């Protein structure tokens, strides 16, 4: 059965392009041109994923994201923001509200399809989590809390392991420092978010095959934070 994608955009031309390419890729597409219609369809149809424009009449995409994330019927639905806004603050706000990815206009329809597939892959993996993550030569056993690179066992602190598990469980997904702090320490933590930089530095020194060269596993996303490389598994 084809998975349903809800495309929310007030520009008919954008909706048509997205629909054409997504349907050609095997998805079923429904669409909305304003916030109230989008929220109604999201609750009624429970799409597999939402592609959301930020600049909509009446209710913008950030407000829609906030409402979807607070509603238990829709909180789990992955969201890709598709927008002409290119400011770093817009990306950060969108990701911190719970968007799973962010594409700026003008965009490649083929890239949109690829991003949709990648986000679905990650979200479906989160619903059925594996206890062992294989990322290239790195093997992370979430149950035993052990890490190996090839035959070498790597000793990590509890915080370093938890940080690595968060990143590696969603390969390719960028996390802000605030999101990582939130997942590591819970929302009441008030520490300085550059704490994450120190942990990442230590993690890279321990897990990267060449700590002085370009990172292979934990990548910097400039203007956002960090992500785990989407390696072949």
C-alpha positions as CSV (number, residue, x, y, z in Angstrom):
1,X,0.0,0.0,0.0
2,X,1.4,3.4,-1.0
3,X,2.4,5.7,1.8
4,X,0.7,9.0,2.0
5,X,2.6,12.3,1.9
6,X,0.8,15.6,2.9
7,X,2.2,18.5,0.9
8,X,1.3,21.9,2.5
9,X,1.9,24.9,0.3
10,X,-0.1,27.8,-1.0
11,X,1.7,27.8,-4.4
12,X,-0.2,25.5,-6.8
13,X,2.9,25.1,-9.0
14,X,5.0,23.9,-6.1
15,X,2.3,21.4,-5.1
16,X,2.1,20.1,-8.7
17,X,5.8,19.5,-9.0
18,X,6.0,17.8,-5.6
19,X,3.0,15.7,-6.4
20,X,4.3,14.6,-9.8
21,X,7.6,13.5,-8.5
22,X,6.4,11.9,-5.3
23,X,3.6,10.0,-7.1
24,X,6.1,8.8,-9.7
25,X,8.2,7.5,-6.8
26,X,5.3,5.4,-5.6
27,X,3.7,7.7,-2.9
28,X,0.1,8.9,-2.6
29,X,-0.1,12.6,-2.3
30,X,-2.7,14.8,-0.6
31,X,-2.3,18.6,-0.3
32,X,-3.5,21.7,1.6
33,X,-3.0,25.4,0.8
34,X,-3.6,26.8,4.3
35,X,-3.1,26.0,8.0
36,X,-6.6,25.0,9.1
37,X,-7.0,22.6,6.1
38,X,-3.5,21.1,6.7
39,X,-4.2,20.4,10.4
40,X,-7.6,18.8,9.6
41,X,-6.0,16.6,6.9
42,X,-3.1,15.6,9.2
43,X,-5.5,14.5,11.9
44,X,-7.9,12.7,9.6
45,X,-5.5,11.1,7.2
46,X,-2.4,10.5,9.4
47,X,0.0,10.8,6.5
48,X,3.4,9.0,6.7
49,X,5.2,12.3,6.3
50,X,4.4,16.0,5.9
51,X,6.2,18.5,3.5
52,X,5.5,21.9,4.9
53,X,5.9,25.4,3.5
54,X,6.7,28.0,6.2
55,X,5.1,31.0,4.7
56,X,1.3,30.3,4.5
57,X,-1.6,32.6,4.7
58,X,-3.2,33.0,8.1
59,X,-1.1,30.5,10.0
60,X,2.6,30.0,9.3
61,X,4.5,26.7,9.1
62,X,6.2,27.2,12.5
63,X,2.8,27.5,14.2
64,X,1.5,24.4,12.3
65,X,4.6,22.5,13.4
66,X,4.1,23.5,17.0
67,X,0.4,22.4,17.0
68,X,1.2,19.1,15.2
69,X,4.0,18.3,17.8
70,X,1.6,19.0,20.7
71,X,-1.2,16.8,19.3
72,X,-0.8,13.1,20.3
73,X,-2.5,12.1,17.0
74,X,0.1,13.9,14.9
75,X,3.2,14.3,17.1
76,X,4.9,11.3,15.5
77,X,4.5,12.3,11.9
78,X,7.9,13.3,10.3
79,X,8.0,16.9,8.9
80,X,10.2,18.3,6.1
81,X,10.1,22.0,5.9
82,X,10.2,23.4,2.4
83,X,10.6,27.1,2.3
84,X,12.1,30.2,0.7
85,X,13.4,31.4,4.1
86,X,17.1,30.9,4.2
87,X,18.1,32.5,7.5
88,X,19.9,30.4,10.0
89,X,17.5,31.3,12.7
90,X,14.6,29.9,10.7
91,X,16.4,26.6,10.3
92,X,17.2,26.5,14.0
93,X,13.6,27.3,15.1
94,X,12.2,24.8,12.7
95,X,14.5,22.0,13.9
96,X,14.0,22.9,17.6
97,X,10.2,22.7,17.1
98,X,10.7,19.2,15.9
99,X,11.1,19.3,12.1
100,X,13.1,16.4,10.7
101,X,14.7,18.1,7.8
102,X,14.8,21.5,6.0
103,X,14.9,22.2,2.2
104,X,15.2,25.7,0.8
105,X,13.5,26.9,-2.4
106,X,14.3,26.7,-5.2
107,X,14.7,23.0,-4.8
108,X,15.4,19.9,-6.8
109,X,12.3,17.7,-7.0
110,X,14.6,14.6,-7.1
111,X,16.3,15.8,-3.9
112,X,12.9,16.2,-2.3
113,X,12.0,12.6,-3.1
114,X,15.4,11.5,-1.8
115,X,14.9,13.5,1.4
116,X,11.4,12.0,1.9
117,X,12.7,8.5,1.6
118,X,15.6,9.2,4.0
119,X,13.4,10.7,6.6
120,X,10.9,7.8,6.3
121,X,13.8,5.4,6.6
122,X,14.9,7.1,9.8
123,X,11.5,7.4,11.4
124,X,10.5,3.8,10.6
125,X,13.8,2.7,12.2
126,X,12.9,4.7,15.3
127,X,9.6,2.8,15.5
128,X,11.4,-0.5,15.4
129,X,14.8,0.3,16.9
130,X,17.6,-2.1,16.5
131,X,19.7,-2.8,19.5
132,X,22.9,-2.8,17.5
133,X,23.9,-0.1,15.1
134,X,26.4,-0.9,12.4
135,X,28.0,2.2,10.8
136,X,30.8,1.2,8.5
137,X,33.5,-0.3,10.8
138,X,31.8,1.2,13.9
139,X,29.5,-1.2,15.9
140,X,27.4,0.3,18.7
141,X,25.6,-2.2,21.0
142,X,22.9,-0.1,22.7
143,X,21.9,-2.8,25.1
144,X,25.4,-3.7,26.4
145,X,26.5,0.0,26.0
146,X,29.7,-1.0,24.1
147,X,31.4,0.4,21.1
148,X,33.8,-1.3,18.8
149,X,35.7,0.0,15.7
150,X,36.7,-3.2,13.8
151,X,38.2,-5.4,16.5
152,X,39.1,-2.6,18.8
153,X,36.9,-1.9,21.9
154,X,36.5,1.8,22.5
155,X,35.9,3.1,26.1
156,X,33.5,5.9,26.4
157,X,32.1,7.8,29.4
158,X,28.3,7.4,30.0
159,X,27.6,10.9,28.5
160,X,29.8,10.2,25.5
161,X,28.0,6.9,24.8
162,X,24.5,8.5,25.2
163,X,25.5,11.3,22.9
164,X,26.8,8.9,20.3
165,X,23.7,6.7,20.6
166,X,21.4,9.7,20.0
167,X,23.3,10.8,16.9
168,X,23.9,7.3,15.4
169,X,20.2,6.3,15.9
170,X,19.2,8.9,13.4
171,X,22.0,9.0,10.7
172,X,21.8,12.0,8.5
173,X,19.6,14.0,10.8
174,X,21.1,17.3,12.0
175,X,20.7,18.1,15.7
176,X,21.1,21.5,17.3
177,X,23.2,21.7,20.4
178,X,20.0,22.5,22.4
179,X,18.3,19.4,21.1
180,X,21.2,17.2,22.1
181,X,21.4,18.8,25.5
182,X,17.7,18.3,25.9
183,X,17.9,14.6,25.1
184,X,21.0,14.1,27.2
185,X,20.0,15.9,30.4
186,X,16.2,16.5,30.0
187,X,14.5,19.9,29.6
188,X,15.4,21.2,33.0
189,X,19.1,21.3,32.3
190,X,20.4,24.9,32.1
191,X,24.0,24.3,31.1
192,X,25.8,26.1,28.4
193,X,25.2,24.5,25.0
194,X,28.9,24.6,24.1
195,X,29.2,21.7,26.5
196,X,28.2,19.6,23.5
197,X,31.2,20.8,21.6
198,X,33.5,19.5,24.3
199,X,31.8,16.0,24.3
200,X,31.9,15.9,20.5
201,X,35.6,16.7,20.5
202,X,36.3,13.8,23.0
203,X,34.1,11.5,21.0
204,X,35.8,12.2,17.7
205,X,39.2,11.7,19.4
206,X,38.1,8.2,20.5
207,X,36.0,6.9,17.6
208,X,37.4,8.5,14.5
209,X,40.0,6.4,12.6
210,X,42.0,9.6,12.1
211,X,41.2,12.1,14.9
212,X,43.4,14.8,13.2
213,X,41.7,14.4,9.7
214,X,38.2,15.1,8.4
215,X,35.6,13.4,10.6
216,X,34.1,10.2,9.2
217,X,31.3,9.6,11.7
218,X,30.3,12.8,13.5
219,X,29.9,15.7,11.0
220,X,29.5,19.4,11.7
221,X,26.5,21.0,10.2
222,X,27.5,24.6,10.0
223,X,24.9,27.0,11.5
224,X,23.0,24.1,13.1
225,X,25.0,21.6,15.1
226,X,26.0,18.0,14.4
227,X,24.8,14.9,12.6
228,X,26.0,11.3,12.3
229,X,27.1,10.3,8.8
230,X,24.6,8.3,6.8
231,X,26.9,5.4,6.0
232,X,26.2,2.2,4.3
233,X,25.2,-0.5,6.8
